[in-house]
Amino acid sequence: MSERLEVNAHFLDRLVEAGQARGIEATEDIVCGNGVKLVAKGAAIDARMRDRLLQHKLRKPLEACTRIVAGVSARPMDAMADRLMNEHALLASLCRPEQAATVMEGFRDLRLSTPLDTLLTVYADSGPDKLTHAVGVSLIAGALSTTLHPEWPLGPVLVAGLMHDIGELYIDPAILGAQTRLTPEQWRHVVAHPVIAAGLLRDLPGAGSSIAEAVLHHHERLDGLGFPAGVAGGHWSGMGQVLAMAEMMMEMLETGRCAGTQARVRLKLMHTQFDRRLLDWVGRCCREVARAAPHDPGQDLRPRIQALRERLSAQCDFQARWSVRSGDGRVQALMQRLEQRLLGVHQALASTGLTDALDDAELTPVERAELDIIAAELDTRLSELAYELHWRASQLPTGEAAALRQDFEISVPMPLAA
């Protein structure tokens, strides 16, 4: 490898922190670009080596040269997965007995390579319930692939599920843990985590290109409304689609609020975002567990929905204004992309049929609960559109970018609270 590799300070800090409790050592000599040995094979790595490693570019990735002594892959992940299914009815519905048995056997047979075990261990130690999240996504992805694509080898799907968020290890923890709405620049860092993870996994033993591609696409959507690239038209892997659905479902389970109902309503907004077979199967599972009364927010949601409608309208007005205001081809391309994405939001909102209830004098508890879910989803989409516009505008010529961003901030102010 001729490329010289910088050590990411955020990853190194997390690696050292995990090593303090578990122990970490070099699996081979760690050598910098000019051939100087920085760490000998077998040597323990601790905080005293931090500055030295950061000062040099390495010949090989640090992730490929280190080993956590007591890594998490030694834990029985099938037992964790079984506990999750017992705790969540929606998970049990997604993982029917036959599929669950296959996935459990897959977990028992899974052997992570040393670099992957190190990355997963550092990720697991980076915050509460991180390993539970990774195992849950892996479990759901495995169940979906076994049900809908039994011809796929199960191992790569499980590995992709476990490793999908390791890119977060390379992001400033202050950004990931922010309690207020992110700035556009902070958002740009967060949405890069699939790119970071894919770049790592592509060349690491035990992963490879198919796993890297799936991880790269785990926040993408078929209609182009995902990130980081906004890939549309199915130009991404089937495993990536399964992983994207698994990630979304696990996030809903983690809210602790009527996951079946939440998923059922949100899937109505996503009929253009996933493969039809995937939507139909997950929708069926959601309906089976959505019979319990949904959480009633206990408030009149109409003002909130109306504010979001006005925000959507303001973004549409902004797009129309700049489509005729600027003759720059790059601005025109950006406005065409924004138009397509706004159209997708309009269609998703209309497809639910639930916003007609805003004209009723009274809303039932079920209607309030479903409108609450719709409002949250719409807020997320509009915010992501705003972040993306800021980021893409920053790539434009300086004068045009500044004017466009200033106009957007005035026309479509974003709430300060997340």
GUMIKOL-599155 format. One record per residue (C-alpha): x, y, z; residue number from 1. Coordinates in pm, 1 decimal. Example, Ala and Ser with C-alpha at 12.3 -4.5 7.8 and 13.67 -1.06 7.14 Angstrom:
2
> 1230.0,-450.0,780.0,1
> 1367.0,-106.0,714.0,2
END
This chain:
418
> 0.0,0.0,0.0,1
> 166.7,317.7,-122.0,2
> -84.8,550.8,40.3,3
> 17.5,700.8,372.9,4
> -265.7,696.6,626.3,5
> -340.6,953.2,893.8,6
> -467.7,830.5,1228.3,7
> -811.8,967.1,1318.0,8
> -790.8,1130.6,1661.3,9
> -1151.6,1050.2,1755.0,10
> -1108.5,682.1,1674.0,11
> -776.1,664.4,1854.1,12
> -924.2,820.9,2168.2,13
> -1206.0,565.6,2168.5,14
> -962.8,281.7,2098.1,15
> -741.2,380.5,2390.0,16
> -1043.3,418.5,2618.8,17
> -1168.6,70.1,2529.2,18
> -819.4,-64.9,2577.9,19
> -800.0,67.6,2931.7,20
> -1071.1,-174.7,3037.7,21
> -1005.2,-462.8,2800.3,22
> -641.3,-437.8,2695.9,23
> -518.1,-367.1,2343.9,24
> -203.2,-468.3,2162.3,25
> -35.5,-439.4,1823.5,26
> -83.4,-748.8,1606.8,27
> 215.9,-647.3,1394.2,28
> 475.7,-372.2,1387.1,29
> 306.0,-35.4,1337.3,30
> 525.7,149.9,1090.5,31
> 506.0,507.2,965.3,32
> 544.8,613.5,605.3,33
> 923.7,655.4,615.5,34
> 970.7,306.8,759.9,35
> 1024.4,398.1,1125.2,36
> 871.7,151.4,1368.3,37
> 633.2,333.2,1603.1,38
> 498.4,33.3,1795.9,39
> 641.9,-318.2,1806.7,40
> 428.3,-626.6,1749.7,41
> 276.9,-746.6,2076.8,42
> 326.0,-415.1,2255.2,43
> 36.7,-276.2,2457.9,44
> -115.2,45.0,2324.7,45
> -218.0,309.0,2574.8,46
> -264.2,682.9,2614.0,47
> 111.6,739.6,2627.5,48
> 137.0,644.9,2259.6,49
> -146.5,871.8,2144.0,50
> 55.7,1176.5,2040.1,51
> 320.9,968.4,1868.6,52
> 64.1,787.2,1655.2,53
> -113.5,1111.1,1565.0,54
> 209.5,1277.0,1453.1,55
> 278.2,1021.9,1179.5,56
> 110.7,878.8,872.2,57
> 106.3,500.2,874.4,58
> 176.0,242.9,606.1,59
> -124.6,34.2,709.4,60
> -452.4,132.6,877.2,61
> -428.5,131.0,1255.3,62
> -746.6,-78.8,1258.3,63
> -562.4,-357.8,1073.6,64
> -272.0,-360.4,1319.0,65
> -441.0,-376.3,1658.8,66
> -633.3,-627.4,1867.9,67
> -865.2,-584.3,2163.9,68
> -766.6,-857.3,2408.0,69
> -1119.3,-921.4,2536.4,70
> -1335.2,-835.1,2237.2,71
> -1713.9,-848.2,2224.6,72
> -1732.1,-1120.5,1960.9,73
> -1656.2,-1369.4,2237.8,74
> -2001.2,-1290.6,2380.9,75
> -2292.8,-1511.2,2268.6,76
> -2468.9,-1279.5,2022.3,77
> -2741.7,-1533.3,1961.2,78
> -2839.4,-1496.8,2327.7,79
> -2856.5,-1117.6,2290.3,80
> -3070.8,-1156.2,1978.1,81
> -3301.9,-1400.8,2154.9,82
> -3345.5,-1157.4,2444.2,83
> -3438.0,-880.5,2200.1,84
> -3704.8,-1096.7,2036.2,85
> -3853.3,-1176.8,2375.9,86
> -3864.7,-806.6,2464.8,87
> -4013.7,-674.0,2138.8,88
> -4323.7,-818.0,1975.2,89
> -4236.8,-649.7,1645.6,90
> -3898.5,-821.9,1637.9,91
> -4064.0,-1155.7,1705.8,92
> -4303.8,-1088.8,1417.2,93
> -4020.9,-999.3,1180.1,94
> -3824.0,-1307.1,1288.2,95
> -4062.4,-1599.9,1247.9,96
> -3953.1,-1923.1,1419.6,97
> -3798.9,-2079.5,1108.4,98
> -3610.8,-1762.6,1014.0,99
> -3510.7,-1698.2,1374.0,100
> -3359.2,-2044.9,1401.8,101
> -3154.4,-1987.0,1087.1,102
> -3032.5,-1647.1,1206.4,103
> -2945.6,-1780.8,1552.6,104
> -2739.9,-2054.7,1393.6,105
> -2574.2,-1787.9,1179.9,106
> -2478.3,-1590.2,1490.5,107
> -2336.0,-1901.9,1655.9,108
> -2128.3,-1981.7,1346.3,109
> -2008.8,-1623.4,1295.4,110
> -1636.9,-1561.2,1344.3,111
> -1533.4,-1198.1,1314.3,112
> -1182.4,-1124.9,1195.9,113
> -952.7,-954.0,1446.6,114
> -989.9,-606.2,1287.6,115
> -1369.8,-637.2,1278.8,116
> -1382.5,-756.4,1638.4,117
> -1168.6,-458.9,1740.1,118
> -1394.2,-212.5,1558.3,119
> -1713.5,-365.7,1696.7,120
> -1570.9,-369.4,2048.7,121
> -1469.7,-3.0,2032.0,122
> -1816.1,78.4,1894.6,123
> -1985.2,-123.9,2171.8,124
> -1787.6,65.0,2436.6,125
> -1854.7,407.6,2283.1,126
> -2199.4,446.5,2439.7,127
> -2488.0,275.2,2620.3,128
> -2676.0,8.7,2422.5,129
> -2450.4,40.7,2117.4,130
> -2393.4,-333.4,2096.3,131
> -2765.1,-398.4,2144.4,132
> -2835.4,-167.5,1850.2,133
> -2579.0,-342.6,1630.0,134
> -2707.8,-690.5,1717.3,135
> -3068.3,-578.8,1665.7,136
> -2997.8,-439.1,1319.0,137
> -2803.3,-754.7,1233.3,138
> -3089.1,-972.9,1357.7,139
> -3354.3,-787.3,1156.1,140
> -3138.4,-777.7,843.2,141
> -3069.8,-1148.9,878.2,142
> -3438.7,-1230.1,921.0,143
> -3539.3,-1015.8,621.3,144
> -3274.5,-1165.6,397.0,145
> -3360.9,-1521.2,504.4,146
> -3729.7,-1457.0,434.2,147
> -3705.1,-1261.8,108.7,148
> -3367.6,-1368.6,-29.5,149
> -3290.6,-1720.0,97.8,150
> -3032.4,-1756.2,-178.6,151
> -2807.6,-1495.0,-15.5,152
> -2527.2,-1615.4,212.3,153
> -2627.2,-1514.1,564.2,154
> -2282.1,-1436.6,707.8,155
> -2215.6,-1114.8,511.8,156
> -2563.6,-983.1,600.8,157
> -2500.6,-1039.3,972.6,158
> -2156.6,-876.6,952.2,159
> -2297.3,-573.8,766.5,160
> -2563.0,-535.7,1036.0,161
> -2307.5,-550.4,1315.5,162
> -2066.7,-307.0,1148.2,163
> -2306.4,-57.7,986.3,164
> -2241.6,232.2,1227.2,165
> -1867.8,198.5,1291.0,166
> -1812.7,516.9,1091.3,167
> -1945.4,706.4,1393.5,168
> -1620.6,621.4,1574.6,169
> -1441.1,873.8,1352.6,170
> -1673.1,1164.9,1431.1,171
> -1633.4,1414.6,1713.8,172
> -1840.3,1274.2,2004.7,173
> -1953.1,1628.1,2088.8,174
> -2137.7,1635.7,1755.4,175
> -2292.2,1290.6,1796.1,176
> -2407.8,1375.3,2148.0,177
> -2538.7,1724.2,2070.5,178
> -2865.4,1805.8,2248.2,179
> -2959.8,2085.1,2006.7,180
> -3023.7,2081.4,1633.8,181
> -2700.3,2038.5,1441.9,182
> -2550.9,2309.1,1228.0,183
> -2519.4,2227.6,855.2,184
> -2145.1,2172.8,898.9,185
> -2201.8,1932.2,1188.6,186
> -2467.4,1751.4,986.5,187
> -2217.2,1706.8,702.7,188
> -1988.2,1520.3,942.2,189
> -2266.3,1294.0,1072.0,190
> -2395.7,1191.1,729.5,191
> -2043.1,1096.6,625.7,192
> -2036.4,799.0,863.8,193
> -2152.3,543.4,600.8,194
> -1875.5,663.9,366.5,195
> -1614.0,632.8,640.6,196
> -1730.8,284.7,736.8,197
> -1742.9,161.6,377.9,198
> -1392.5,290.5,310.7,199
> -1263.4,91.5,606.3,200
> -1456.5,-229.2,546.8,201
> -1371.4,-256.6,180.0,202
> -1011.1,-357.7,252.7,203
> -1034.6,-520.2,595.3,204
> -1015.0,-899.4,635.6,205
> -1354.0,-1050.9,705.1,206
> -1546.3,-776.3,524.5,207
> -1493.8,-683.7,159.2,208
> -1673.7,-499.3,-117.5,209
> -2026.9,-641.0,-81.0,210
> -2040.5,-566.0,292.8,211
> -1884.7,-223.5,237.2,212
> -2141.1,-140.2,-31.5,213
> -2433.2,-241.2,189.1,214
> -2299.9,-30.0,477.9,215
> -2243.4,264.6,242.8,216
> -2612.6,256.7,145.8,217
> -2779.6,192.7,482.3,218
> -2929.9,544.1,491.8,219
> -3014.4,566.2,121.2,220
> -3367.4,541.7,-21.5,221
> -3490.1,428.0,-364.2,222
> -3644.7,767.5,-442.7,223
> -3319.0,953.3,-371.7,224
> -3436.8,1097.2,-39.4,225
> -3159.8,935.0,163.4,226
> -2796.9,1015.8,235.0,227
> -2501.5,1050.6,192.1,228
> -2529.4,1044.4,-189.7,229
> -2906.1,1053.8,-245.8,230
> -2878.0,751.7,-478.0,231
> -3208.3,698.2,-661.5,232
> -3361.7,443.9,-894.0,233
> -3234.2,129.0,-730.2,234
> -2869.5,191.3,-818.5,235
> -2758.0,30.8,-495.3,236
> -2737.1,-318.5,-358.5,237
> -3024.0,-537.1,-242.1,238
> -2832.7,-600.8,79.5,239
> -2809.1,-223.6,124.6,240
> -3188.8,-195.2,100.4,241
> -3237.3,-471.5,356.2,242
> -2985.0,-307.0,588.0,243
> -3155.9,31.2,547.3,244
> -3491.1,-118.7,647.4,245
> -3334.3,-303.9,941.5,246
> -3170.7,15.3,1070.1,247
> -3497.0,207.6,1046.2,248
> -3695.2,-64.1,1223.2,249
> -3443.7,-91.4,1506.3,250
> -3450.7,286.0,1557.3,251
> -3828.2,271.0,1596.2,252
> -3802.5,-11.8,1848.0,253
> -3555.3,195.1,2047.6,254
> -3802.6,481.3,2088.6,255
> -4010.3,255.3,2314.1,256
> -4332.5,398.3,2173.0,257
> -4570.5,150.9,2005.6,258
> -4315.5,39.2,1748.8,259
> -4570.9,-154.8,1545.7,260
> -4802.8,142.5,1501.2,261
> -4514.4,381.4,1446.6,262
> -4369.8,157.9,1176.4,263
> -4708.1,103.1,1010.0,264
> -4770.1,477.3,979.0,265
> -4416.7,564.8,874.5,266
> -4420.4,296.2,605.7,267
> -4717.5,475.3,449.4,268
> -4483.2,769.8,398.7,269
> -4217.2,547.6,244.4,270
> -4396.8,366.8,-37.3,271
> -4142.2,502.6,-288.6,272
> -3837.8,449.5,-69.7,273
> -3805.9,71.0,-48.4,274
> -3849.9,-234.7,-266.0,275
> -4217.0,-338.2,-281.2,276
> -4155.0,-693.6,-152.5,277
> -3963.9,-553.2,142.5,278
> -4238.3,-300.6,221.2,279
> -4515.9,-558.7,191.0,280
> -4348.9,-807.5,425.6,281
> -4249.8,-554.4,689.6,282
> -4590.4,-385.4,665.0,283
> -4761.5,-718.9,725.3,284
> -4548.6,-780.7,1035.0,285
> -4623.5,-431.0,1164.3,286
> -4997.7,-474.4,1124.0,287
> -4986.1,-794.2,1327.9,288
> -4845.5,-613.2,1630.8,289
> -5014.3,-274.5,1586.8,290
> -5345.0,-375.9,1741.4,291
> -5265.6,-222.5,2079.4,292
> -5380.9,135.4,2133.7,293
> -5109.9,374.5,2010.5,294
> -4954.4,639.1,2229.7,295
> -5182.3,944.7,2245.1,296
> -4971.4,1263.3,2252.8,297
> -5257.2,1429.7,2440.5,298
> -5238.9,1760.2,2257.5,299
> -5381.8,1935.3,1955.6,300
> -5132.9,1856.5,1680.2,301
> -5297.1,2071.1,1416.9,302
> -5081.4,2380.2,1485.7,303
> -4768.5,2166.5,1459.5,304
> -4881.4,2007.0,1132.9,305
> -4979.0,2347.1,996.3,306
> -4636.7,2490.4,1083.4,307
> -4470.0,2202.4,900.8,308
> -4696.0,2257.8,600.0,309
> -4593.1,2622.8,595.6,310
> -4227.9,2520.2,617.1,311
> -4276.3,2287.2,322.0,312
> -4450.5,2563.0,126.9,313
> -4165.5,2804.4,204.5,314
> -3910.8,2554.8,72.3,315
> -4118.5,2515.1,-245.7,316
> -4135.7,2894.5,-289.9,317
> -3760.4,2918.5,-240.2,318
> -3699.3,2649.9,-502.5,319
> -3927.3,2819.9,-754.9,320
> -3765.0,3159.5,-693.1,321
> -3409.1,3039.6,-744.5,322
> -3503.1,2827.9,-1047.3,323
> -3564.7,3151.0,-1239.9,324
> -3329.9,3382.6,-1049.4,325
> -3001.3,3212.8,-1134.3,326
> -2872.5,3115.1,-1476.3,327
> -2582.5,2917.0,-1334.0,328
> -2608.0,2553.5,-1445.8,329
> -2494.6,2424.8,-1105.8,330
> -2763.2,2624.5,-925.8,331
> -3021.9,2499.0,-1174.9,332
> -2914.7,2139.2,-1111.8,333
> -2940.6,2194.2,-736.2,334
> -3290.0,2343.6,-772.8,335
> -3400.5,2049.1,-988.8,336
> -3278.4,1810.3,-720.2,337
> -3458.2,2010.5,-450.6,338
> -3776.4,2010.9,-660.0,339
> -3767.5,1631.1,-691.6,340
> -3715.0,1586.0,-322.0,341
> -3990.6,1830.8,-227.7,342
> -4225.9,1650.4,-464.0,343
> -4140.2,1327.5,-282.7,344
> -4229.9,1484.7,52.0,345
> -4560.0,1616.5,-88.3,346
> -4649.6,1274.7,-228.8,347
> -4556.1,1095.6,91.8,348
> -4769.6,1327.8,301.3,349
> -5066.6,1299.3,66.0,350
> -5040.2,921.1,52.7,351
> -5127.3,881.6,420.8,352
> -5470.6,1039.9,383.0,353
> -5447.3,1131.4,750.5,354
> -5396.0,1503.6,711.1,355
> -5757.6,1533.9,596.7,356
> -5838.6,1489.7,964.5,357
> -5703.0,1840.4,1023.7,358
> -6034.2,1974.7,893.8,359
> -6232.1,1782.3,1154.6,360
> -6348.7,1956.0,1466.8,361
> -6220.7,1676.6,1687.6,362
> -5945.6,1419.5,1645.0,363
> -5965.9,1073.9,1794.7,364
> -5673.3,947.0,2007.4,365
> -5568.5,719.2,1719.5,366
> -5569.9,1009.3,1474.4,367
> -5367.5,1222.5,1714.7,368
> -5113.6,942.2,1759.8,369
> -5076.4,889.5,1386.0,370
> -5049.8,1260.8,1313.9,371
> -4780.5,1283.1,1580.7,372
> -4579.5,1018.0,1392.6,373
> -4636.9,1191.4,1058.4,374
> -4528.0,1525.7,1202.9,375
> -4204.7,1377.7,1336.7,376
> -4124.9,1212.7,1003.3,377
> -4205.4,1528.0,806.8,378
> -3990.3,1739.2,1038.2,379
> -3698.3,1499.3,985.8,380
> -3731.8,1510.1,608.1,381
> -3757.8,1886.4,586.1,382
> -3459.2,1926.1,815.9,383
> -3252.2,1685.4,606.9,384
> -3348.1,1878.5,294.7,385
> -3233.8,2201.9,456.8,386
> -2904.9,2050.2,568.7,387
> -2838.8,1904.9,225.0,388
> -2915.9,2236.0,56.0,389
> -2667.5,2417.1,280.2,390
> -2400.5,2157.0,208.5,391
> -2451.7,2149.4,-168.6,392
> -2473.2,2528.9,-181.9,393
> -2131.7,2545.5,-16.8,394
> -1989.3,2374.8,-327.8,395
> -2113.6,2656.8,-552.6,396
> -1911.6,2966.8,-650.1,397
> -1861.4,3183.9,-343.1,398
> -2090.9,3475.2,-428.6,399
> -2380.3,3262.4,-552.3,400
> -2354.9,3023.8,-258.0,401
> -2361.5,3302.3,-0.2,402
> -2666.3,3469.6,-155.4,403
> -2853.4,3141.4,-189.5,404
> -2785.8,3034.0,167.8,405
> -2874.7,3375.1,307.6,406
> -3204.6,3374.4,120.1,407
> -3282.6,3023.6,243.3,408
> -3206.8,3107.4,606.3,409
> -3437.6,3408.2,588.0,410
> -3714.8,3232.8,396.8,411
> -3706.6,2895.8,574.4,412
> -3575.5,2938.0,930.3,413
> -3497.9,2608.5,1101.0,414
> -3614.5,2553.1,1459.2,415
> -3336.4,2568.9,1713.4,416
> -3448.0,2262.6,1905.9,417
> -3385.5,1914.9,1771.3,418
END
